[in-house]
Amino acid sequence: MADKLIIDMAKIKALDEGAIECSYKHHPANKGFKKLFEKINFVLVCRKCESAPCVYGCPRKALEKVDDERGNTGVLRRASMLCTGCGTCAMACPFGTIYPDLILFTDDVCDLCRGRLSPGEKPLCVQTSENGAVDYHDIECGEDMVEVFDGIIAKVPQGSLWKPFLREIER
């Protein structure tokens, strides 16, 4: 098992914006962790509708629903070369949870500092997290934990994780 980045969503909200630094090379203005936090929030609030009006509303066919390697179904992916940023997907979302800049591009994700850490060293975001909101170690997902991306776990406050439910229809 490999080390994973664990982000405590309750603790992270108590920090000032920009308090956590990032060494991801594609975020030279040090906005990498903020961007990752926004994307984790999106993954946690997206309802993953079966009918997917956001997918069908896209005039460029830039959105698709895919199953990820962890068995999550209906995860939205956006094709980098097709999306024009028109915002139709956001208008089509019946829950108001889509913001076009938060839907993942296929190649835009935290790299967990792979290949840049010395043995025993933790990523810069963990080192600069003053209140322990971000950690990095070997862990199995438990109650109130969701592996949102490969190697990135969101720890959510108990009872705040949205879970779809089915209601029996009275006949």
Helices and strands as residue ranges (DSSP letters): E 4-8, H 9-12, H 32-45, H 53-57, E 63-66, E 75-78, H 88-92, G 100-102, H 124-127, E 134-137, E 145-149, E 152-155
